[in-house]
Amino acid sequence: MSTHLPPAVDAGPTVDDPAQRRTVLIAVCVALMAVVASVTGLNVAQPQLAVEFGASQTEVLWFINLYTISLAALLLPLGALGDRWGRKPVLLAGLVVFGVSNVAAGLAGTAELMLASRLLSGVGAAMIMPVTLAVITSTFPEAERSKGIGVWTAVAGGGGIIGMYLSALLVDVATWRWLFVLPIALVVVSAALVVRSVPNSREYAAHRFDVVGSLTSVVAVVGLIYVLHEGPVHGWTEPMTLIALIGGLVAAIGFVLWELRQAAPLLDVRLFGQHGLAGGSVTLLVVFGVQAGILVVFFPFLQAVLGWSALSATLAMMPMALLMMVASAVAPRLALRIGNRATMATGVLLGAAGLALMAGLVSADRGYLSVLPGLLAMGLGMGLSMTPSTEAITSSLPRERQGVASALNDVTREFGTALGVALLGAVLSAGYRAAIDPRLDGVPGDVAAAARQGVANAVAGGSDTVVRAAQQSFVEGWQQAMWVGAGVMAGLFVFVVARAGRAGGEEV
């Protein structure tokens, strides 16, 4: 354990009553569900938002991305403040901020108010998300901690897909404004349970809060997440993208150098020399990246290639989400039998196999059933790998620094998501364009140009021949993206096994 962390006088009580532990777990998981569902919820209402506010596609994407960027940027400093100020009051304050901002978003009459509401929602979410996990790791007895982390991981992994389905249902039967009713209702339920059952826990630090480390971490995360969000959309060589990249990298380097000099750093970067923290972080980064990348390619396949509605396409993801949630909850029991390392490695290997199945079996003619086996293997694999990865991160930092550990876990997920979307989305696009070009010989120029932009454009305005060519080309691009994902997961499997071997056994 690091010697550079300030001692804690009182990290808070352990909850020994099983009934109270269940209530605490429900309280934090309901709060987490509200945060995770809001990451994906607005995706299903992009056309309605564009019409309502007279917004461009870029502005609509900022309605979605501003929440994610502000959430990711503030996780580390607000997680650390939760350790210092008390996890229960910070969680309640975050729920209030999050609830009020969602009310404002639901009532927004202008694009500016919507953007401000989404920014404020990200601030509230950054107060909630790291504290929810820190409450579990700091108040659950050691023997019960992995079970609590398993449930938390299940909600974090599958909650976004379930939230997207509920959001699509609300948009279909009502209006986009009802999207914000779900997180508001979850906030109210969570706040009531937190007030009643969650004990307070905190760290009494001997050193001042690391303000410089907090500011440099915010700049680094904002810059790098911005690049990963905007680079694929506007181009990697655009001035703003390059400025964000340089600024993010400089801030990240500055953060590391500053933290190495501090007696009480925001995040002791020396801890990454431990096998658990490094292995858990890399695994979460890759697993969440692959999951996000699958969503990017999966929805166009169902909607543009198979002709499904948005609601049906979202429902098609539910088998993976539900299996992922079940596997996350079962993973601690499996880990007791075969160990954390073997559980994580098994999950990663299943994930790689699922991607290979989707690459090898996908067919426009056989439709959804051609990708379902791979989807199920992915859900099982991700569920088994996420829980031990999360536990590896949280167990690498002491009990009084669990807000920082939880925030690091969440930042890793956000970076992985952005990386996966950028990587697999780019592979799919490149593969599609390379495959469709030879199939457009003799097609009128304007129709061919539209088809090159994407399968949705080809389906919207092309002849049967062009539509068929676009669908076949998309399947080829899909296969390339899935094989790349499978290769990344296979590399992760080798990393986990080899790193654990060097650690001499059970460490990840």
Secondary structure, DSSP 8 states (H G I E B T S, - for coil): --SSS---S--------HHHHHHHHHHHHHHHHHHHHHHHGGGGGHHHHHHHHT--HHHHHHHHHHHHHHHHHHHHHHHHHHHHH-HHHHHHHHHHHHHHHHHHHHH--SHHHHHHHHHHHHHHHHHHHHHHHHHHHHHS-HHHHHHHHHHHHHHHHHHHHHHHHHHHHHHHHS-GGGGGHHHHHHHHHHHHHHHHH--------SS---HHHHHHHHHHHHHHHHHHHHHHHH-TTSHHHHHHHHHHHHHHHHHHHHHHH-SS-SS-GGGGGSHHHHHHHHHHHHHHHHHHHHHHHHHHIIIIIS---HHHHHHHTHHHHHHHHHHHHHHHHHHHHH-HHHHHHHHHHHHHHHHHHHHHH--TTTGGGGTHHHHHHHHHHHHHHHHHHHHHHHTTS-GGGHHHHHHHHHHHHHHHHHHHHHHHHHHHHHHHHHHHGGGGTTS-HHHHHHHHH-HHHHHHH--HHHHHHHHHHHHHHHHHHHHHHHHHHHHHHHHHHHHHHHHTSS--
